[in-house]
Amino acid sequence: MTPVLAASEVALSGTDRSIVIVVLVISVVALVMGFLFRREVLGHSPGTESMQEIGGAVQEGASAYLGRQFRTLAIFAVVAFFLLMVLPADDMFMRIGRSIAFLFGAAFSAAIGYLGMNLATAANMRVAEAARTTGRDTGMRIAFRTGGTVGMATVGLGLFGAALVVLVYEGGAPKVLEGFGFGAALLAMFMRVGGGIFTKAADVGADLVGKVEAGIPEDDPRNAATIADNVGDNVGDCAGMAADLFESYAVTLVAALILGTAALGVHGGLTFPLIIPAIGALTAILGVYITKARAGENGLRAINRGFYISAGVAAVASVAAALVFLPSTAADLPGLTSVFGGEVTVDLNPAVRAAGAVVVGIVLAAFILWLTGYFTGTETKPTNDVAKTSLTGPATVVLSGIGVGLESAVYTAVTIAAAVYILFTLGGGSLILSLFFVALAGCGLLTTVGVIVAMDTFGPVSDNAQGIAEMSGDVDGEAAQILTELDAVGNTTKAITKGIAIATAVLAATALFGSYFDAIQQTIGTALGENDDLLQSFLVFDPRALVGVLIGGAVVFLFSGLAINAVTRAAGAIVFEVRRQFREKPGIMDYSEKPEYARVVDICTRDSLRELATPGLLAVFAPIAVGFGLGVGALAGYLAGAIGTGVLMAVFLANSGGAWDNAKKIVEDGAHGGKGSDAHAATVIGDTIGDPFKDTAGPAINPLIKVMNLVALLIAPAIVGLTYGDSANDMIRWAIALVAVAVIVAAVVVSKRRDIAIGEVQERSGVISG
């Protein structure tokens, strides 16, 4: 049997080192381009005094929230830093490097999130002013370049961190980068959950009281929740999505480097996974530059064109890179072994097949973009059918939206499954090579991440621009229509980028799943087939594996429920607060009194930070409980159950919410009675239900499944050590599992006791409860 080559045995050659240095230079170029895009955005006029006042309030609230969030998360970061020092690694130098890389991953994720928020809050008023003075094209350009800035920071920092670690640690880089990926993923998950709770609590409260009860427009300045709603868009969509995509970028690189060294050894395993994202960084610059709407052209069509052109160029360049940098024969590859440890003799060309894997990832991104757009777009049948059901009331709106979400989840999951199966086929029967190709497909998909981030940030920027325009009262007529059009385009881009983010998360998690398998083989020092009990625990009909599958799926449901319940509690507090202000300050309605915006922002901040801990503890401690309690086979089943359930749940939640949101937009644009009609009220209720679906629970599942896979990857050597061999100790193993279970139970119990929060707000607000 050909042994699987350990990462630490692989050193960089002179050519490899030169390639990594070039990648570092490209990462710096991406960061410089991001700076130039940022300067261009800030060079535009910030608008009227009223716009600047409102924009300043939004920026102040968003900065204050993220500052408090980062201070809260610093506690988790310090604890994780020292825990990583304890987990097994080749030597203390590598343990220290992994812990330091964790801090860098977390810091980069936080920095990108903060940059996304900070620039978006500055761009909002500039887009509104551009629509008022210079027209649609300039407004669209500002919004897209804002996203381009964040996209360049995402690819630049991700590439820079990974390439620097490879340059310093060489063959040990994949192990060190586990910390980098874990830091990025953990911060992204917390930012997704916290930002999602903030933004949807404010949004739901604003809609239910403002639109439905008071009958005033969405961004009317008389609604005390409007500033908090705009703050939430920035901390949830801009900061949260940017951090989410950055951690997908980092995690996919980690998995690709681990599997690359196992499958290719010295034949490009440490360099080729860096080359593909480097190509993506360059094509992302192209995509941002060429995105411009032609005269009379729909803005979404222009954005899609830029995406497809940059994706096509990336595909061609990636194929060329594979043919140049990878071997054309499989004779010397160390990874050609089956799961049972036997030899796999196949006649394959690694370069051609790797090129095919990258192309599969790029095609998958393009297809998911189209598929998600079909189920959530304002011009397509599914969403228009949801809007039409508003004629028969809110119940049918809710039912039709759920149906759209369920159906779209099937097509998306089948598409991703087909892509994974094609990648397995490309592996020619070698498990490690097939898993490496899955990671390469993820890298291929991430060649588009710079444009994807730009598309996503475009959404909240255009949404907030319309809000600022409406609140200031300085924009009307054609300018107001321009902002409405940009907002509709942004609504769709937000929905379709969520679909791509889900596909990215699944490929990254699947590749990490393979890395988990490789870590187990490295730890036991032999093929899986030579240990009967260990092998059996991985078989699906073994009770341990089946129990793991069930628990993994259940954790996704519990996580989603916790996130949605958190929004429900926080939104209830906002509803009572806004009602109190309308009741106690009757002058608000005739503009003689000003709402207390800061009080609503403070409630959202307090409640979202309070709700952070429980989902985070569940994500980290559930795999620890399963792994140490039931073994590595059960943990493999757990990860499989979480990935399978996670993709279906995430797509269902995101697309149901997207369909409800755009159905509301269709009615507000005049269909089925327009604003103020019963149909409009029905779609507002549907959109309110969809808010925590698409912007809190759904997006948070992406980092959830990657955090759990990374935790499994990090603890796998310790589980194997305590289960098999001379150091086996069942008492310690079960004690760790029991502590993890106790932490989860305590966190969930504490969360459940928070149901009284709404009652407390009722009492503070002077509402007599019954």
N, C-alpha and C positions, 0 to 999 in steps of 0.2 A: 504493500500500500504506500502511495506517496503521501508523506505527512503534510498536514496543513502548516504553512509557514507562519510563524508567530510574527506579529507586527514589529516587535523589538529587534528581530533579526534582519530587518530590511534597512539598508542605508541609502542615502542619496548619492547618486553618481554626479559627476561634474555637469553633465547635461541636465539631469533632474534639477540640480540646484539652480542652474540658469533659468530653467522653465519657471520655477517657483519665484525667482526674483522678478521675472517678467510679469507674472501674475500679480505680485505686490505692486509693481508700477501701474498696472491697469487698475488696481483697486484705488490707488491714489488719484489716477485720472478721473475715475468715477466720482470720487469725493470732491475734486476740483470742479467738475461739471455741475455737481449739486450746488456748490457755492455760487457758481455763475448763474444758475437758474434762480436761486434764492435772491441774488442781487437784482436780477431782472424783475422779479415779482415785487420786491420792495421799492423799486424805482417808480412804480405807478402811484398815482394820487390816491391817498387814503379816503378821499371823499369829503362830504360836508362835515361841519362841526357836530351835528346830531349823529351822523353815521359813526364818527370817531368816538363819540361818547359811549354809544351802545357797544361798538366793537371793543372798546377799552374795558368795559364792564365784563364782557364775555371772556376776554383774554385774562383779566385779573382773576375771575372765578376759576377758569381752567388751570391757571398756573398754581393757584392756591390748593386746588384739589390734588393735582399731581404731586406737588411738594409734600402734602400730608400723606399721600399714598406711598411715596418713595420712603418716607421716614418709617412708615409702618412696615414696609417690606424689607427694610434694612435688617430687621430682627431675624426674619426668615433667612436672609442671605448669610448672616453671621453664623447661624446654627448649621446651615447646609455646608458652609465652608469647612467647619471642623468635622462634620460627619464624613465628608469626602476624604479627609485626612486619615480616617480610621479604616475605610474600605480598602480591600486588597489591591495592590498594584505591584509592578516589578520591583520598585525600590522607592525610598523616601523622596528622591529627586522627582520621580514621576508623580508621586502623591501630592507633593507641594505644587508642582506644575499644574496638575488637574484642578486643585482647589483655586489657584490663582486664575486659571482659565475660566473657572466658574464665575468668578467675580467679574472678569472682563466680558463674558457672555451676558451676564445680567446687566452690567453697566451699559454695554452697547445697545441692548434691547430697550433699556430705559431711556437712553439718549435719543434713539431713533423715535421712540414714542413721544418724547418731549419736543423734539424738533418738529414732528408732524403736527402736534397741537399748536406749538408756538407760531409756526409759519401760517397754518390754516387760519388762525384767529386774526392774523395780520392781513391775509389775502381776502377774507370775507368782504370787508368793506371796500377793498380795491376792485373786486369783481362787481359789486353793486354800483360803484362810481363809474366803472368802465361802461356798464350797460346804460347808465344815464347820459354819458357824454360822448363816448367813442363807438359804441355799438357792440353787437354780439361777439364778433370775432375776437376783439381784444379781451372781453370778459372770459370767453372760453379759453383763450391762450393763457391768461393769468391763472385760472383754476387748474389747468392741466400742467402748467410749469410748476405750480405749487406741489402737485403730486409728484412731478418729475424730480424735484429736489429731494423729497423723502425717498423716492425710488432709488436715486443715486446713492443716498446715504445707506440704504438697506444693502444694496449689492456691494458697495465700497467697503463698509465696515465688516460685512460677513466674509468677503474675500480676504481682506486685510488680516483679520484675526486668524482664519484658518491657515493662510499661507505663512504667516509669521510663526505659528506653532510648528508647522511642517519644517520650516527652515531651521528652527532651534532644536526640535526633538527628533527630527528625521523619522526613523522607523517607529519610535514610541509616540509619534504625534497622534495617531488615532485614539490611544488611551487617554492622552491629555485632553484631546478635543471632546471627549465624553463630558468633561466638566464644562467646557465652553457651550456645548449644546444644551446641557441641563440648565445652566444659568439663564440662557436666552429663553428656553421653553418655560421655566418656572415664572420668570418675570412676565412673559407674555400672557400666561394663563391668568395670573393675578390681575394684570391690566385689563384683560378681556372681561373677566368677571366683574371687577370693581367698576370699570368704565361702563360696562353694559348695564349694571344695576343703576348707576347714576343717570345715564342718558334716558333709559326707558322709564324710570320712576318719574322723571320730570316730564317726559313726553306724554306718558299715559295720563298723569295728573293734569297737564295742560289741555289735552284733548277732551277728557271727560268733563271737566268743569267749564273750560272756555268754549269749545265748539258745541258740545251737546247741551249743557245746562244754561250757559249765558248767551249762546248764539252769536259769539264773536269770532272773527277769523283766527287762524292758527297762530300767527305771530303778532297778534294785537298787543300793543304795549300795556293795555289795561289788565292783561293776564299776568299775575305775579310769577308764574312758572316759565315765562318765555325766555328770560335770561338763562335760567337753569337748563332749559331745553337746548338752547344754543351751546351752552357750555358742555352739556352732555354729548352733543354731536362731535365735539372736538376731542374730548377725553375718551369717548367710546369708539367712534368710527376712525378718527385720524390717528390718535395715539395707540389705540388698541389694535387696529388692523395693521399698522406699520410694524408694531412689535411682533404680532402674530406671523406676518410674512418673513420678518427677519429671522425668527426662531425656526421657521420651516427651512429657510435658506441654510442656517447653521446646522440644524439637525440632519438635513439631507447630506450635507458635506461630510459630517461625522460618519454617518452610515456608509457613504460611498468610499471614504478612505479606509475604514475598517475592513469592508468587504473587498475593496480593491487590493489591499495588501495580502488578503487571504487568497484571492482568486488569481491575481496577476503576479504577485511577488514583486520582483525588481522590474517587471515589464510594464511600467506605467501606473502601478497601483497607487502610488503616492502623488502622482502628478496629473494624470488624465482627469480625475474628478475635479481638479482645480481649473483645468483648461476650459472645460465646458461652461462653467459659470462666468469665467473671464470673457469668453465670447459673448455671453449674455449681457455682460456689463456694457460692452461696446455697442451691441445691437439695441440695447435699451436707450442709449443716447440717441441713436438714429430714430427709434420709435417716438421719442418725446419731441424731437425736432420736426418730424414730418407730419405730426398730428395737427391738422388745420382744416377747418370746414371750408368747403368751396361755397360760392355764392348760391344761396337757396338750398344748401344741402343740410340734412338733419345732422345735428352734432354727434349723435351716437354712431352714425355711419362713418363719419370722419375718424372717430376714435377707434372703431373696429378696424378700419383700413390700416391705421398706424400699427395696431397690434398685429394684424396678419402679415404685414410686410416685414416687420421686425422679426416675427417668428419664422417666416420663410428664410430670411437671410441667416438667422441663427441656425436653422436646420442644415442649410448648405455648408456653412462654415464648420459646424460640428462634425458632419460627415468627413469633410476634408481633414479635420484635426485627427479623427479616429484613424484614418488611413495612413496618416503621417507618423503618429506617435505610438500606435499600438502594433504588436506583432501580428503577422499574417498566418502563423501556424500555432497550433495548440501544444506542440511537443513538450515545451518547457514550462507550461503553466502548472503551478503547484495545487490549484484548487479543484482539479477534475476528479472529485470523489463523490460518491453517493452518500445519502444519509446513513446507510448501513456500513460505510467504510470501505466498500469495494471500489475497484477502479472503474472509471467511465471512459471508454475508448470511443471517441467520436471524431469525425473528420470535420472540423469547423475552422473558420477563419475568424479569430477573435476581433480583429479590427472591423470587419464588415458587420459582424453581429453587434458589436458595441455601438457602431454607428446607427444600426437599426434600432437599438434600444433608446438612444437619445432622440431619434426621430419619433418613436412611439410616444415619448413624453411630450414632445412639442405638439404633435397631432392631438394628443389627449387634451392638452390645454385649450387648443382651438375648438375642439368639439364640445368640451364642457362649457366654454364661453357661449357657443351657439345654443346648446341645450338649455342652459339656465336662462338665457335671454328669451327663449321660446316660451318657457313656463312662467316667466315673471314680467315680460315686456308689455308696455301699454298698447302695442299695435298687434299683438298676437291673440289667438283665439282663447287660450285658457284664462288669461287675466280678464279679457273682455266678457267671458262667460261669468266669471265671479262678479264683475261689476253689474251684469244684467240681473243676477239673482237678488240684488239690492231692492228690486221692485217688489219682492215678496217678503222682505224683512231681514233683520239681522241674523236670525237662525240659519236661513239658507245661505247667507254670505259666509258664515262660519263653516258650515258643512261643505260648501263648494271649495273654499280655501284649503280645508283639510284634505279634500280629495285631490286637489292639485299637488299638494305637498307629498302625499303618499305615492301618487303615480310617478311624479318626477324623481322621487328617491329610488324607485325601482330602476328606471332607465339610467340614472347616474351610476348606481351601484353596479349594474350589469356592464356598463361601459368601462368602468375602472377594473372590474373583474376580468373582462375580455383583454384589456391591456396587460394586466398582470400575467394572464395565461400565455399571451403572445411572448412576453418577456421570458417566461419559463421555457417555452419552446425554443427560443433563441439560445438558451443555455445548453441545449443539446444533452440534457440529462444530468448535468453537473449542478448540484444544489447551490453551492457557493457561487458559481458563475452566474446562475440564474438570478440569485438574490442581488449580486453585484449589478446585473443588468436592470433590476428594479430600481436600485439606487441611481444608476445612470439615467434612467427615464425620469426620475425625480429631478436630477440635475438638468436634464433637457427641458422639463417643464419650467424649471426656475430660470432658464435663459430669458423667459418673458417676464420675470418678477418685477423688473424696473418699471415696465409699462403697466403691469397689473396694479402696483402701488399707486402709480399716477392716476389710473382709472378709478381706483377706490377713493382716493383723497378728493378727486373731482366732485364726488357725490356730496359729502358734507360741506365742502367749500361753497358749492353752488346753492345748497339748501340754506346755509347760514347767510349767504349774500341776499337771498330773497327775504329772509327773516329780518335782516338789518334794514333792508330797503322798506319793508312794510312798517317796521317799528318807527323808523325815522320820519316817514311820511314825505320823504324827498324824492321818491321815484314813482312815476305813474305813466300811464299811456303805453307807448311802444316799449319803453325801457322796462316797465314792469312785465310786459309780455315776454321780453327777452329772458328775464330772470326766471319766469315760469317755465320757459322752454329748457333752459339750462338745468333747472331743478329736476324736471322730468327725465332728462338725459342722465343726470347724476343719480337719480333714484334707480335707474336700470343698471348703470355701471356698478353701483354698490352691490346690487343683487348678483350680477354675473361674476364679479370678483370673489364674492363669498363662495360661489360654486367652484371656482378655480382653487381657492384656498383650501377647500375641503379635499379636492383631488390631490393637492400637494401634500396635505396632512396624511392622507391614506398611503400614498407612495412612500413618504418619509417613515411612517409607522411600520409599514411592511418591510422596508429596508432595515430599520432598527430591529425588527423581529428576527431578521436574518443575522444581524450582528449579535443578538442575544444567543442564538444557536451557536455562532462561532465562538463566543466567549465561554460557553459551557465546554465545547470541545477543547479549547485552549487550556481550560482549568483542569479537566480530567486527563489531558495529555494523551488521549487515544481516541479512536473512532467511536461513535455512539453505539455502533453495532456490537462492540466488544463488552458492553455492560448491559445484560439482559433487563434488569429492573429499570435502569435509567431509560433504555430504549422503549420499554413497554409504557412507561409513564407519559410518553409523548404520543401514544396512539390514541385516537379519538374515542375508541370504545373502552379505554381504561377509565374507571370511575374518577380518578384524580384529574385527568384531562377534561372530562365532560363537566365535572363540577367547576373547574376553572372557567370553562366557556360560559356557563350559566352565571357565575359570579361577575365575570367581566362585562357581560351584557347588562346585568343588573346595576352595576356601578354607573354605567352611562345614564341609565334611567334615573338613578338617585341623584346624580350630579345635575342633570337637567331639571329635575324637580326642585332641588335646592335653589338653583339659580332663578327659576321662574317664581318660586315662593318669595324669594328675597325681593324681587321686583314688585310683587303684589303687596308686600308689607310696606316697602318704601313709597310706592305709588299711593297707597291708602293714606299715608301721612301727608303727602303732597295735596291730595284731593281735599282733605279736611282743612289744611292750611289755606289753600286758595279760596275755599268756601268762606272761611273765617274772615279773610281780608275783604271779600266782596260784601259780607254781611256787616262788618264793623266799620268799613270805610265806603259808604254808599257813593261818595264823591268820585270813586275810581271810574265808574261808568261814564261820567260826564267830564272826565279828565281834570277835575278840580283837586283830586288827591292822587298821589303817586303810590303804586303798589310797593310792598317791601320785597324786592327781588332778592336781596341778600339773605333773607330768612329762608327762602325756598332752597337757594343754593347750599346753605348750611345744612339743612335737613337732608338733602341728597348726599352731600359729602359725608355726613356722619353715618347715615344708614348704609351707604355703599361700602365704606371702610369697615364697618362693624360686621358686614356679611361676608367679607373676604375669606376669613379663616376656614370656615367649614368646608367649602368645595376644595380649597387648596390642600387641607389635611387629608381629605378623602383621596385625592389624586396621588399623594405621596405615600400614604400609609396602607392603602388597599393592596397594592402589589406586594408590599413588604409582608402583610398578614398572610396572603395567599402563598407567596414564595417560601417563606420560612415555615409556615404551618403545613402546607401540602406538598411542597417540593417543586423542582424546576419544571417538571412535566405539567403539573397543574397550573403553574405560572404561565407556561406557553399557551395552554388553553385559555387562560384568563386574558392574555393579550389578544389572542385570536377573537374571542368573544367581544372584547372591547372595540377592536378595529371594525369587525363586521357590523355590530350594532351601532357603533359611532358614526359610520358613514351614512347609514340609513337615517338615523335620528337627525344628524346635522343637516342633511339635504332636506329632509321633511320639514324641519323647523325653519330653515332659511327660505325655502321656496314658498311655503305656506305664507310666511310673513311678507315676502316680497310680492306675492300675488295680491294679498289683502291691501298692501300699501298702494300698489299701482291701480288697483280697482278703485280705491278712494280718489286717486288723482284723476282717473277717467271721469268719475261723477263730478268732481270739482271743476273739470274743464267744460261741463255743460251737459253731459249725457244723463239720461234717466231722471231729469228734474233739476240737476245741478246743485249748487251749494244751498243749504237751508232746507232741502227737501227731506222727506222720510227716507228716500234712498240714500241720501248723503249721510244721515244719521246712522243708517245700517252699516255703511262702509266704514264709518268712523269707529264703530264698535269692533268690526272685523280687524281694522288696522290696529286698534288698541290691544287686541288679543295677540296679534302678530308681532307687536313691538318686542316683547321679551323673547319671542320665538326666534326672530331673525337677527336681533342685535345683542342678545345676552346669552341665552342657553346654546343656541345653534353655533355661533362663532367660537364659544368657549370650549366646545367639544374638540376642535382642532388641536389646540395646545394640550388638552387633557390627554388624548391618546398618545401624544408624543412624550409628555412628561411621564406617563406610566411605563411606556416602553424604555425610556432612558433610566428610570429607577430600576426596572428589571435588569437592564444591561449592567448597571453599576453594582447591583447586589448579587448577580448570578454567581461569581466566584465564591462569595461568602456562603451562599446556600449550598453549593456543591461541596465546599470544604466541611461544612457542618453535617452533611448528609452521608457522604461517602469517604472512605479512606481512613487514615490514622487519626485525623482530627475530628471525626464525626462525634457529635454531641447533641442528642435529641432534646435534652432538657434546655440547653441554651437556645436551640432553634425554636422550640415551642414557646419559651418565655418571650422571645422577641415578637413572635406572632401574636401572643396574647396582649402584649403592651400595645402593638399596632391596632388591634381590634378595640382595645379600651379607649385609645385616642379617638378613633372614628366614632364610636358610640357616644362618647362624651361630647364631641363636636356637634353631632346631629341632635342630641338631646338639648344642648344649649340653643341651637338654631330653632328648634321647635318651640321653645319657651318664648321666643320673640314674637309670637302671634299677638301678644298683648300690646305691641307697639302702637297699633292703630287706636286702641282704647285709650292709651296714654295721651295720644295727640288729641283725641276727642275731648278729654278732660281739660287739657291745656288750652284748647280752642274755645272752651265754653260751651261745647255741644253736650247736651244731656243725653246719655245713652240709656237704653232701655231696660 
